[in-house]
Amino acid sequence: MKSSIIVLTFFAIGCLTGLLTDARLDGHNISMYILYVLMLQVGINIGCKKDLKQIVSQLHIRMLAIPLATVVGTLLFSALASVLLSRWSVFDCMAVGSGFAYYSLSSILITQFKEASLGVQLATELGTIALLANIFREMMALLGSPLFTKFFGKLAPISAAGVNSMDVVLPVITRCSGREMIPIAILHGILIDVSVPLFVSLFCSL
């Protein structure tokens, strides 16, 4: 929750700075360097899971259905959103949904990949939509996990959290769903984390 508010605050400051000043920055190069750092962070984050082998050994192959359900459900409802958002194609909406709450990486990837086909302004708008949509997903998971557990079961908060099931939302998942869900939540987060650049790049290219 706190990290999402910080990101929104910096985003608002950036918008105000752009409106009130005549600053001219090479946004393409800056965002590319940020993207490199974020991809490095993804690798470090996965590499730091020293107990990954132990976690995987505790799981049954059927547990892979959980990240699969997260991906399928998210992409399905993202595609349906294109019916209401006629300005954006179904693949644009699915690219936004493919962030799976990884707002920092997905927004930059979408802006970069769509710049050639949509132009700088529209690509930036779509990247901004991805940023806000995935921040809201994280906040929804943090605030709504008790209700998700009550009405949909112990696995629901894990799926709703997307990539954040292994870090930011993990304490809430532990409290609402129980400590036995920790290995599943961590594996789910790692697999979804890896899938973000793959799905975003795929749908941006279509």
HELIX and SHEET records of a PDB file:
HELIX    1   1 LYS A    2  LEU A   20  1                                  19    
HELIX    2   2 GLY A   27  GLY A   47  1                                  21    
HELIX    3   3 LEU A   52  SER A   57  1                                   6    
HELIX    4   4 ILE A   61  LEU A   64  5                                   4    
HELIX    5   5 ALA A   65  LEU A   84  1                                  20    
HELIX    6   6 VAL A   90  GLY A   97  1                                   8    
HELIX    7   7 TYR A  103  LEU A  118  1                                  16    
HELIX    8   8 VAL A  120  PHE A  152  1                                  33    
HELIX    9   9 ALA A  156  ALA A  161  1                                   6    
HELIX   10  10 GLY A  162  MET A  166  5                                   5    
HELIX   11  11 LEU A  170  SER A  177  1                                   8    
HELIX   12  12 ARG A  179  MET A  181  5                                   3    
HELIX   13  13 ILE A  182  SER A  205  1                                  24    
END                                                                             
